[in-house]
Amino acid sequence: MSTFTDIQFNVKLEQFTFCHYQLCIDDKKINLTFPQLLQLRAKIKAYTSTQNLEYIIENENFVLLFVADKKHLIYLDIPKLLDLKEEIELYFYSY
């Protein structure tokens, strides 16, 4: 029996075909191509640097982010932003 059966994750990234991915944040599903995923990775990496995180926490405490060639606008508070960073990093982690 798995310990994680009762836990629902807010951020999930899945590959559903070659070079096509689906990002699920809460109830919103966003289809991404590989270049869009790389662009999202670069944006998240910039927002989650130590200096930028401190600035975000001191001011707005959230980030509005356009995703998938500006087709989707997502609202990310600090925990979701860090969850998304971790999910993307785990996806690109090489064993």
N, CA, C and O atoms as a MOPAC input file, in Angstrom:
PM7 MOZYME 1SCF
protein

 N      0.84500 1    -1.18200 1     0.00000 1
 C      0.00000 1     0.00000 1     0.00000 1
 C      0.88600 1     1.23900 1     0.00000 1
 O      1.84100 1     1.33000 1     0.77100 1
 N      0.56600 1     2.18000 1    -0.85900 1
 C      1.37500 1     3.37200 1    -1.00800 1
 C      1.00300 1     4.43000 1     0.03000 1
 O     -0.16700 1     4.60000 1     0.37000 1
 N      1.99100 1     5.11600 1     0.51200 1
 C      1.76600 1     6.19200 1     1.46900 1
 C      1.15200 1     7.40800 1     0.79900 1
 O      0.47500 1     8.19600 1     1.45900 1
 N      1.37300 1     7.57600 1    -0.50100 1
 C      0.94800 1     8.76600 1    -1.21300 1
 C     -0.43600 1     8.64300 1    -1.84100 1
 O     -0.78600 1     9.48100 1    -2.67300 1
 N     -1.22200 1     7.66400 1    -1.49400 1
 C     -2.52800 1     7.48800 1    -2.12900 1
 C     -3.50100 1     8.59200 1    -1.77400 1
 O     -4.37500 1     8.91500 1    -2.57800 1
 N     -3.37800 1     9.18000 1    -0.59500 1
 C     -4.31100 1    10.21500 1    -0.16700 1
 C     -3.82800 1    11.62800 1    -0.46000 1
 O     -4.56400 1    12.59000 1    -0.24100 1
 N     -2.61600 1    11.76500 1    -0.94700 1
 C     -2.04300 1    13.08200 1    -1.20200 1
 C     -2.32800 1    13.49400 1    -2.63900 1
 O     -2.06300 1    12.74100 1    -3.57700 1
 N     -2.87300 1    14.70000 1    -2.80200 1
 C     -3.06500 1    15.25200 1    -4.14500 1
 C     -2.02900 1    16.34700 1    -4.35000 1
 O     -1.91200 1    17.26900 1    -3.54300 1
 N     -1.28900 1    16.23400 1    -5.42900 1
 C     -0.25800 1    17.21100 1    -5.71800 1
 C     -0.85400 1    18.33800 1    -6.56500 1
 O     -1.67200 1    18.08800 1    -7.45000 1
 N     -0.43900 1    19.57800 1    -6.28900 1
 C     -0.97300 1    20.73400 1    -6.99700 1
 C     -0.36600 1    20.89300 1    -8.38300 1
 O     -1.01400 1    21.41500 1    -9.29000 1
 N      0.86600 1    20.44900 1    -8.55400 1
 C      1.58300 1    20.63800 1    -9.81400 1
 C      2.04500 1    19.27800 1   -10.30900 1
 O      2.66600 1    18.50800 1    -9.57600 1
 N      1.72900 1    18.99700 1   -11.57400 1
 C      2.13400 1    17.72000 1   -12.16600 1
 C      2.50500 1    17.95600 1   -13.62800 1
 O      1.79800 1    18.66400 1   -14.34600 1
 N      3.60100 1    17.37100 1   -14.06000 1
 C      4.06600 1    17.46500 1   -15.43800 1
 C      4.15100 1    16.06300 1   -16.01000 1
 O      4.79500 1    15.18700 1   -15.43300 1
 N      3.49700 1    15.85100 1   -17.15600 1
 C      3.47900 1    14.53400 1   -17.78700 1
 C      3.80500 1    14.65700 1   -19.27100 1
 O      3.46800 1    15.65000 1   -19.91600 1
 N      4.45900 1    13.64300 1   -19.79100 1
 C      4.68600 1    13.55900 1   -21.22300 1
 C      3.61200 1    12.64300 1   -21.79100 1
 O      3.48700 1    11.49500 1   -21.36600 1
 N      2.81900 1    13.15300 1   -22.77100 1
 C      1.77700 1    12.29100 1   -23.32200 1
 C      2.05600 1    11.84800 1   -24.74100 1
 O      1.46900 1    10.85700 1   -25.17600 1
 N      2.90400 1    12.51200 1   -25.48300 1
 C      3.43500 1    12.01300 1   -26.75400 1
 C      4.86000 1    12.54300 1   -26.88200 1
 O      5.33500 1    13.29200 1   -26.02800 1
 N      5.52800 1    12.14500 1   -27.95200 1
 C      6.89800 1    12.60000 1   -28.16400 1
 C      6.91700 1    14.12000 1   -28.32100 1
 O      6.27100 1    14.66100 1   -29.21800 1
 N      7.64900 1    14.80100 1   -27.45800 1
 C      7.81500 1    16.26200 1   -27.46100 1
 C      6.53400 1    17.02900 1   -27.15300 1
 O      6.46000 1    18.22600 1   -27.43200 1
 N      5.54100 1    16.38100 1   -26.59500 1
 C      4.31900 1    17.06000 1   -26.15900 1
 C      4.06500 1    16.69900 1   -24.70800 1
 O      4.08000 1    15.52900 1   -24.32700 1
 N      3.83200 1    17.72500 1   -23.91200 1
 C      3.71900 1    17.56100 1   -22.47400 1
 C      2.43300 1    18.20300 1   -21.98100 1
 O      1.84000 1    19.04200 1   -22.66000 1
 N      2.01300 1    17.79700 1   -20.79200 1
 C      0.83600 1    18.39400 1   -20.17800 1
 C      1.20700 1    18.80500 1   -18.76000 1
 O      1.65200 1    17.99300 1   -17.94900 1
 N      1.00900 1    20.09700 1   -18.48400 1
 C      1.25400 1    20.64300 1   -17.16500 1
 C     -0.09000 1    20.83500 1   -16.48300 1
 O     -0.96500 1    21.52400 1   -17.00800 1
 N     -0.25200 1    20.23100 1   -15.32200 1
 C     -1.49000 1    20.35800 1   -14.55200 1
 C     -1.18900 1    21.16000 1   -13.29800 1
 O     -0.39500 1    20.74400 1   -12.45300 1
 N     -1.82900 1    22.30800 1   -13.18800 1
 C     -1.70800 1    23.14400 1   -12.00000 1
 C     -3.11000 1    23.32600 1   -11.44800 1
 O     -3.96400 1    23.94600 1   -12.08300 1
 N     -3.34200 1    22.78100 1   -10.26000 1
 C     -4.67400 1    22.70700 1    -9.66100 1
 C     -5.60400 1    21.98500 1   -10.62800 1
 O     -5.40200 1    20.79900 1   -10.88800 1
 N     -6.61200 1    22.65800 1   -11.16600 1
 C     -7.54400 1    22.02600 1   -12.09800 1
 C     -7.28900 1    22.41000 1   -13.55000 1
 O     -8.00500 1    21.96000 1   -14.44500 1
 N     -6.28500 1    23.22900 1   -13.78800 1
 C     -5.99700 1    23.70700 1   -15.14000 1
 C     -4.97500 1    22.80100 1   -15.81800 1
 O     -3.93400 1    22.48500 1   -15.24200 1
 N     -5.28000 1    22.38600 1   -17.04500 1
 C     -4.37300 1    21.55500 1   -17.83200 1
 C     -3.85600 1    22.37100 1   -19.01100 1
 O     -4.63100 1    22.94500 1   -19.77600 1
 N     -2.53100 1    22.41100 1   -19.14300 1
 C     -1.88200 1    23.21300 1   -20.17800 1
 C     -1.02200 1    22.29400 1   -21.02400 1
 O     -0.14500 1    21.60200 1   -20.50600 1
 N     -1.27200 1    22.28800 1   -22.32800 1
 C     -0.47400 1    21.49500 1   -23.25900 1
 C      0.74300 1    22.30900 1   -23.68600 1
 O      0.63300 1    23.48000 1   -24.05100 1
 N      1.91000 1    21.65800 1   -23.63200 1
 C      3.16800 1    22.31400 1   -23.96200 1
 C      3.96200 1    21.48700 1   -24.95600 1
 O      3.92100 1    20.25700 1   -24.93300 1
 N      4.68100 1    22.16900 1   -25.82300 1
 C      5.66800 1    21.50100 1   -26.65800 1
 C      7.00500 1    21.56100 1   -25.91800 1
 O      7.12400 1    22.23900 1   -24.89800 1
 N      8.00000 1    20.85400 1   -26.43300 1
 C      9.30000 1    20.85300 1   -25.76600 1
 C      9.93600 1    22.25100 1   -25.71000 1
 O     10.45800 1    22.61800 1   -24.65700 1
 N      9.91800 1    23.04900 1   -26.79200 1
 C     10.47300 1    24.41000 1   -26.68700 1
 C      9.73200 1    25.27600 1   -25.65900 1
 O     10.34700 1    26.08600 1   -24.96500 1
 N      8.41000 1    25.10000 1   -25.56600 1
 C      7.64400 1    25.85400 1   -24.56700 1
 C      8.01500 1    25.42000 1   -23.15300 1
 O      8.06500 1    26.24300 1   -22.23800 1
 N      8.27400 1    24.13700 1   -22.97900 1
 C      8.69400 1    23.63200 1   -21.68100 1
 C     10.06700 1    24.18900 1   -21.29800 1
 O     10.29500 1    24.53800 1   -20.14000 1
 N     10.96800 1    24.27100 1   -22.25700 1
 C     12.28100 1    24.85900 1   -21.98800 1
 C     12.16600 1    26.34000 1   -21.63100 1
 O     12.88300 1    26.82800 1   -20.75600 1
 N     11.26900 1    27.04900 1   -22.30400 1
 C     11.04500 1    28.45500 1   -22.00700 1
 C     10.46700 1    28.62400 1   -20.59600 1
 O     10.87200 1    29.52100 1   -19.85700 1
 N      9.52900 1    27.76400 1   -20.23400 1
 C      8.95500 1    27.79400 1   -18.89100 1
 C     10.02900 1    27.49300 1   -17.84700 1
 O     10.06400 1    28.11800 1   -16.78700 1
 N     10.88800 1    26.55100 1   -18.14500 1
 C     11.98500 1    26.20300 1   -17.23400 1
 C     12.89200 1    27.40800 1   -16.99200 1
 O     13.30200 1    27.65700 1   -15.85900 1
 N     13.20000 1    28.14700 1   -18.03900 1
 C     14.06100 1    29.32600 1   -17.89600 1
 C     13.37000 1    30.41200 1   -17.06100 1
 O     14.00900 1    31.04600 1   -16.22100 1
 N     12.08200 1    30.62700 1   -17.28600 1
 C     11.34200 1    31.62700 1   -16.50800 1
 C     11.29500 1    31.24900 1   -15.03200 1
 O     11.52400 1    32.08800 1   -14.16100 1
 N     10.99800 1    29.98600 1   -14.75900 1
 C     10.89400 1    29.53100 1   -13.37100 1
 C     12.24700 1    29.62100 1   -12.68500 1
 O     12.33300 1    29.98700 1   -11.51300 1
 N     13.29500 1    29.29000 1   -13.41000 1
 C     14.64500 1    29.37700 1   -12.84200 1
 C     14.98800 1    30.82700 1   -12.48100 1
 O     15.62200 1    31.08400 1   -11.45700 1
 N     14.56400 1    31.76700 1   -13.33000 1
 C     14.82300 1    33.18700 1   -13.04700 1
 C     14.01400 1    33.66000 1   -11.84100 1
 O     14.53900 1    34.37900 1   -10.99000 1
 N     12.75500 1    33.27000 1   -11.75800 1
 C     11.90300 1    33.70600 1   -10.64700 1
 C     12.32000 1    33.09400 1    -9.31300 1
 O     12.08600 1    33.69800 1    -8.26600 1
 N     12.92300 1    31.92400 1    -9.32400 1
 C     13.23300 1    31.24600 1    -8.06700 1
 C     14.68200 1    31.43000 1    -7.62100 1
 O     15.15500 1    30.71900 1    -6.73500 1
 N     15.37500 1    32.36800 1    -8.22200 1
 C     16.69400 1    32.69200 1    -7.68000 1
 C     16.48600 1    33.35100 1    -6.30900 1
 O     15.41800 1    33.90200 1    -6.04000 1
 N     17.47600 1    33.29300 1    -5.47100 1
 C     17.34700 1    33.78800 1    -4.09900 1
 C     16.94800 1    35.26100 1    -4.05600 1
 O     16.06800 1    35.64800 1    -3.28700 1
 N     17.58500 1    36.06400 1    -4.86800 1
 C     17.31200 1    37.49700 1    -4.87800 1
 C     15.88600 1    37.78500 1    -5.35600 1
 O     15.18900 1    38.60700 1    -4.76200 1
 N     15.44800 1    37.11400 1    -6.42500 1
 C     14.09400 1    37.33900 1    -6.93300 1
 C     13.03100 1    36.82700 1    -5.97000 1
 O     11.98500 1    37.45800 1    -5.81400 1
 N     13.28200 1    35.69600 1    -5.32500 1
 C     12.32600 1    35.18700 1    -4.34100 1
 C     12.15100 1    36.15800 1    -3.18100 1
 O     11.03000 1    36.39500 1    -2.73300 1
 N     13.24100 1    36.71500 1    -2.69900 1
 C     13.14600 1    37.70800 1    -1.62300 1
 C     12.34000 1    38.91600 1    -2.07000 1
 O     11.52700 1    39.43800 1    -1.30700 1
 N     12.55800 1    39.36300 1    -3.29900 1
 C     11.81700 1    40.50900 1    -3.82500 1
 C     10.32100 1    40.19400 1    -3.93300 1
 O      9.48400 1    41.02100 1    -3.57300 1
 N      9.99100 1    39.01100 1    -4.42400 1
 C      8.58600 1    38.60800 1    -4.56800 1
 C      7.91100 1    38.51800 1    -3.20500 1
 O      6.77600 1    38.96500 1    -3.04400 1
 N      8.59700 1    37.94600 1    -2.22800 1
 C      8.02100 1    37.80300 1    -0.89100 1
 C      7.81200 1    39.16400 1    -0.23500 1
 O      6.80400 1    39.37000 1     0.44000 1
 N      8.73500 1    40.08500 1    -0.41600 1
 C      8.61000 1    41.41400 1     0.18600 1
 C      7.51300 1    42.24400 1    -0.46500 1
 O      6.94300 1    43.11400 1     0.19300 1
 N      7.19900 1    42.00600 1    -1.73700 1
 C      6.23800 1    42.84800 1    -2.44400 1
 C      4.88400 1    42.15800 1    -2.66000 1
 O      3.98400 1    42.30500 1    -1.83300 1
 N      4.73300 1    41.42600 1    -3.73400 1
 C      3.42800 1    40.89700 1    -4.11900 1
 C      3.08300 1    39.57100 1    -3.45500 1
 O      1.92200 1    39.32100 1    -3.13100 1
 N      4.08100 1    38.72300 1    -3.25100 1
 C      3.90500 1    37.38600 1    -2.70100 1
 C      3.24900 1    36.41800 1    -3.68800 1
 O      2.76900 1    35.36000 1    -3.28300 1
 N      3.22200 1    36.76500 1    -4.97100 1
 C      2.72400 1    35.87700 1    -6.01500 1
 C      3.34900 1    36.27900 1    -7.34400 1
 O      3.95800 1    37.34200 1    -7.46700 1
 N      3.18600 1    35.39900 1    -8.34400 1
 C      3.70400 1    35.64500 1    -9.68900 1
 C      2.58800 1    35.33300 1   -10.68100 1
 O      1.91800 1    34.30700 1   -10.57200 1
 N      2.39700 1    36.22300 1   -11.64500 1
 C      1.52100 1    35.94000 1   -12.78100 1
 C      2.41900 1    35.58200 1   -13.94700 1
 O      3.33300 1    36.33100 1   -14.29200 1
 N      2.15700 1    34.44300 1   -14.54800 1
 C      3.07800 1    33.91600 1   -15.54900 1
 C      2.31700 1    33.49000 1   -16.79400 1
 O      1.36800 1    32.71000 1   -16.71600 1
 N      2.73900 1    34.00700 1   -17.94500 1
 C      2.18500 1    33.55700 1   -19.22000 1
 C      2.90700 1    32.28600 1   -19.63700 1
 O      4.13300 1    32.20500 1   -19.56400 1
 N      2.13600 1    31.29000 1   -20.07800 1
 C      2.68500 1    29.98800 1   -20.44500 1
 C      2.15400 1    29.59300 1   -21.81300 1
 O      1.06000 1    30.00300 1   -22.20200 1
 N      2.92300 1    28.80100 1   -22.53800 1
 C      2.52900 1    28.23300 1   -23.83800 1
 C      2.22100 1    29.32400 1   -24.85400 1
 O      1.10300 1    29.44700 1   -25.35400 1
 N      3.25300 1    30.11100 1   -25.14100 1
 C      3.14000 1    31.20100 1   -26.12300 1
 C      2.01600 1    32.16800 1   -25.78100 1
 O      1.27000 1    32.60100 1   -26.66000 1
 N      1.90000 1    32.50300 1   -24.51100 1
 C      0.92400 1    33.46500 1   -23.97600 1
 C     -0.52400 1    33.02900 1   -24.17900 1
 O     -1.41800 1    33.87300 1   -24.24800 1
 N     -0.76400 1    31.73000 1   -24.27400 1
 C     -2.12900 1    31.21700 1   -24.37500 1
 C     -2.77800 1    31.06900 1   -23.01300 1
 O     -4.00300 1    31.10200 1   -22.89300 1
 N     -1.95000 1    30.90400 1   -21.97800 1
 C     -2.46100 1    30.67400 1   -20.63100 1
 C     -1.77900 1    31.62700 1   -19.66100 1
 O     -0.57800 1    31.88100 1   -19.75800 1
 N     -2.56000 1    32.14500 1   -18.72800 1
 C     -2.03200 1    32.96200 1   -17.64800 1
 C     -2.26500 1    32.19600 1   -16.35300 1
 O     -3.39700 1    31.82700 1   -16.04000 1
 N     -1.19400 1    31.95700 1   -15.59900 1
 C     -1.33700 1    31.20800 1   -14.35300 1
 C     -0.88000 1    32.06700 1   -13.17900 1
 O      0.06400 1    32.85300 1   -13.27000 1
 N     -1.58600 1    31.88100 1   -12.08800 1
 C     -1.28900 1    32.56100 1   -10.82900 1
 C     -0.52100 1    31.58300 1    -9.94600 1
 O     -1.00500 1    30.49200 1    -9.64700 1
 N      0.66600 1    31.98100 1    -9.53700 1
 C      1.49400 1    31.12000 1    -8.69900 1
 C      1.86800 1    31.85600 1    -7.42100 1
 O      2.56300 1    32.87200 1    -7.46300 1
 N      1.40700 1    31.34300 1    -6.28700 1
 C      1.92300 1    31.85400 1    -5.03000 1
 C      3.27200 1    31.17100 1    -4.77600 1
 O      3.68000 1    30.30400 1    -5.54900 1
 N      3.94400 1    31.54400 1    -3.73100 1
 C      5.30300 1    31.05900 1    -3.49900 1
 C      5.38100 1    29.52700 1    -3.38400 1
 O      6.26200 1    28.93000 1    -4.00300 1
 N      4.49600 1    28.86300 1    -2.61500 1
 C      4.59800 1    27.39200 1    -2.56400 1
 C      4.38000 1    26.71500 1    -3.91500 1
 O      5.06900 1    25.74800 1    -4.23700 1
 N      3.43500 1    27.20800 1    -4.70600 1
 C      3.20900 1    26.61400 1    -6.03400 1
 C      4.38400 1    26.88500 1    -6.96000 1
 O      4.75000 1    26.03200 1    -7.76800 1
 N      4.96900 1    28.05900 1    -6.84700 1
 C      6.14300 1    28.38400 1    -7.66100 1
 C      7.28800 1    27.42900 1    -7.35500 1
 O      7.95900 1    26.94600 1    -8.26700 1
 N      7.51100 1    27.15900 1    -6.08200 1
 C      8.57800 1    26.23600 1    -5.69300 1
 C      8.23700 1    24.79600 1    -6.07200 1
 O      9.12600 1    24.02600 1    -6.43800 1
 N      6.95100 1    24.42400 1    -5.98700 1
 C      6.53000 1    23.08600 1    -6.43800 1
 C      6.76300 1    22.91300 1    -7.93200 1
 O      7.22100 1    21.86200 1    -8.37800 1
 N      6.44400 1    23.95500 1    -8.70500 1
 C      6.65100 1    23.89000 1   -10.14800 1
 C      8.14200 1    23.78600 1   -10.46700 1
 O      8.53900 1    23.03400 1   -11.35700 1
 N      8.95400 1    24.53200 1    -9.74900 1
 C     10.40100 1    24.44400 1    -9.96300 1
 C     10.90000 1    23.02800 1    -9.68600 1
 O     11.68800 1    22.48200 1   -10.45900 1
 N     10.44800 1    22.44400 1    -8.59900 1
 C     10.87500 1    21.09200 1    -8.24700 1
 C     10.39600 1    20.07100 1    -9.27400 1
 O     11.14500 1    19.16700 1    -9.64400 1
 N      9.15800 1    20.20700 1    -9.73300 1
 C      8.61500 1    19.27400 1   -10.72800 1
 C      9.40000 1    19.34500 1   -12.03600 1
 O      9.70800 1    18.31400 1   -12.63400 1
 N      9.72000 1    20.54400 1   -12.47600 1
 C     10.48800 1    20.70300 1   -13.72000 1
 C     11.91100 1    20.18500 1   -13.54400 1
 O     12.44600 1    19.52800 1   -14.43700 1
 N     12.52400 1    20.47400 1   -12.40400 1
 C     13.88300 1    19.98000 1   -12.16000 1
 C     13.91600 1    18.45900 1   -12.10200 1
 O     14.85300 1    17.84300 1   -12.61100 1
 N     12.92300 1    17.85500 1   -11.50000 1
 C     12.87400 1    16.38900 1   -11.44500 1
 C     12.68000 1    15.80100 1   -12.82800 1
 O     13.20100 1    14.72700 1   -13.12600 1
 N     11.93700 1    16.49300 1   -13.67200 1
 C     11.70200 1    15.98400 1   -15.02200 1
 C     12.97100 1    16.00200 1   -15.85000 1
 O     13.19500 1    15.10300 1   -16.66000 1
 N     13.81300 1    17.02300 1   -15.65700 1
 C     15.04800 1    17.13900 1   -16.42500 1
 C     16.24000 1    16.49600 1   -15.72600 1
 O     17.35400 1    16.54100 1   -16.24800 1
 N     16.03000 1    15.90700 1   -14.56900 1
 C     17.12400 1    15.28300 1   -13.83300 1
 C     17.57500 1    14.03100 1   -14.57100 1
 O     16.75400 1    13.19700 1   -14.95500 1
 N     18.86200 1    13.90500 1   -14.76400 1
 C     19.40100 1    12.70200 1   -15.42200 1
 C     19.98900 1    11.77900 1   -14.37800 1
 O     20.73900 1    12.21600 1   -13.50500 1
 N     19.66200 1    10.54400 1   -14.46200 1
 C     20.09500 1     9.55800 1   -13.46500 1
 C     21.46100 1     9.04800 1   -13.73700 1
 O     21.96800 1     8.21200 1   -12.99000 1

